[in-house]
Amino acid sequence: MKLKETLHIFILVVGLSLVVFFMYFFRFNRDAQIFTGLFGCIYYTVWGIIHHALKERLSRTIVLEYVLLGLVVFLLLLMSFTF
Amino acid sequence: MMITPTYNTGSHIIEKYQFLHHFLPHPDTKKRAKLLQHNAMATYALVLVLFIGVFRITPRFAPGILGYSSDISVSDLLKSTNKYRNENGLKTLRLNTALTKAAESKARHMFAQNYWAHVAPDGTTPWDFILESKYDYSYAGENLAKNFDSSNDVVKAWINSPSHRENLLGANYDEIGFAVVNGILDGYETTLVVQMFGKPRASIPIASEEEETKLLTAYESKSVVEAPSTQSANYPVLEKPSLSFVPSRSEEVLPAVDVTTASKSITLVVSAFLFILLALDVWYTKRKAIPRLSGNVFAHITFLVMTVVGVWFALTPGIVL
């Protein structure tokens, strides 16, 4: 169980690290940065849903929690990268 | 009969100060802190949408309040460009007065007509500016940049873009001209950088070192530049040149609100706020052994930290064209 949890977190950290890398890689291409940020937020939301579904603890409240945090972070990125 | 208050000790103190549940989870309802609940998160999203709206609308009604701070100099741009060319085995480009004048005209035209493009909405091309400044060219090129805060970042961005790099490493070019002009574009106070490359049509001497030094001095002193023409007698297609002009002095831009700093600060404050609430959630939930079915707090914290890292290191307001 512990190993499974560690694996889930590892997948999350690797995915988000790649998102940060591509944001830096596209630092002179605004559209690509926004797209990368959007992808990162969707990746996080989907990760959260799958993570809880695999643990058989998925509920509507949990889905909403990931969707809302993903939305807040995407808006932060949008604000930063569109000016 | 004596009535003992229930909030005198331990966790009951919290019951007296209900507002603490805005920041701490509730042991009875087992819900997250009120400021982390769905309603609060939806409110943050709404506030951010409003911020984005304000950032978009402000420049229209109050041009010049928002902007991009910058400190770019022509001599640094020239040095960085030539350094990159030399590293790639190419010759040093000389600063030419006519190309500099063309670059100045282009930058001023963009501010006057409020556009950001190689070809103006009225159809004026970069070549029109070069020919207007009496530079008779066989090869010419143009690189543009805006919203950058340093000369080094401008050249780095051009190097990172294949089409701009092609211009920087153009083997056919002999001379170069720069304009670093401050102004208001789309309501934002900013600095436009225009880089123009050229090779004179006939085999005439390219700009001298003396001309280059004069030009660089003129940038600093804001004096009138007079320079010889590169026009060849063999190709008398242009009129006798008149090359006196005052190049824009590279001055530091400090807008009332620097958009980059404001964006980074808002991201940092919002993320830190959520981070603290989540950390308090972890601490209090463990302390009170509150069983709960909710999202993975460690994952939320990782996501927020990565967001701050991404914005802090990848946010460069500069755009090249």
Chai-1 contact restraints between the chains, C-beta under 6 A:
chainA,res_idxA,chainB,res_idxB,connection_type,confidence,min_distance_angstrom,max_distance_angstrom,comment,restraint_id
A,L12,B,A299,contact,1.0,0.0,6.0,A-B,restraint_1
A,L16,B,M306,contact,1.0,0.0,6.0,A-B,restraint_2
A,V20,B,M306,contact,1.0,0.0,6.0,A-B,restraint_3
A,V20,B,V309,contact,1.0,0.0,6.0,A-B,restraint_4
A,V20,B,G310,contact,1.0,0.0,6.0,A-B,restraint_5
A,M23,B,G310,contact,1.0,0.0,6.0,A-B,restraint_6
A,M23,B,A314,contact,1.0,0.0,6.0,A-B,restraint_7
A,Y24,B,F313,contact,1.0,0.0,6.0,A-B,restraint_8
A,Y24,B,A314,contact,1.0,0.0,6.0,A-B,restraint_9
A,R27,B,A314,contact,1.0,0.0,6.0,A-B,restraint_10
A,R27,B,T316,contact,1.0,0.0,6.0,A-B,restraint_11
A,F28,B,A157,contact,1.0,0.0,6.0,A-B,restraint_12
A,F28,B,N160,contact,1.0,0.0,6.0,A-B,restraint_13
A,Y44,B,F303,contact,1.0,0.0,6.0,A-B,restraint_14
A,R57,B,L293,contact,1.0,0.0,6.0,A-B,restraint_15
A,I62,B,G295,contact,1.0,0.0,6.0,A-B,restraint_16
A,L64,B,H38,contact,1.0,0.0,6.0,A-B,restraint_17
A,E65,B,G295,contact,1.0,0.0,6.0,A-B,restraint_18
A,Y66,B,G295,contact,1.0,0.0,6.0,A-B,restraint_19
A,L68,B,M41,contact,1.0,0.0,6.0,A-B,restraint_20
A,L69,B,H300,contact,1.0,0.0,6.0,A-B,restraint_21
A,L71,B,A45,contact,1.0,0.0,6.0,A-B,restraint_22
A,V72,B,Y44,contact,1.0,0.0,6.0,A-B,restraint_23
A,V72,B,A45,contact,1.0,0.0,6.0,A-B,restraint_24
A,V73,B,T307,contact,1.0,0.0,6.0,A-B,restraint_25
A,L75,B,A45,contact,1.0,0.0,6.0,A-B,restraint_26
A,L75,B,L48,contact,1.0,0.0,6.0,A-B,restraint_27
A,L76,B,T267,contact,1.0,0.0,6.0,A-B,restraint_28
A,M79,B,F51,contact,1.0,0.0,6.0,A-B,restraint_29
A,M79,B,I52,contact,1.0,0.0,6.0,A-B,restraint_30
A,M79,B,S263,contact,1.0,0.0,6.0,A-B,restraint_31
A,S80,B,S263,contact,1.0,0.0,6.0,A-B,restraint_32
A,S80,B,T267,contact,1.0,0.0,6.0,A-B,restraint_33
A,S80,B,V311,contact,1.0,0.0,6.0,A-B,restraint_34
A,S80,B,L315,contact,1.0,0.0,6.0,A-B,restraint_35
A,F83,B,V259,contact,1.0,0.0,6.0,A-B,restraint_36
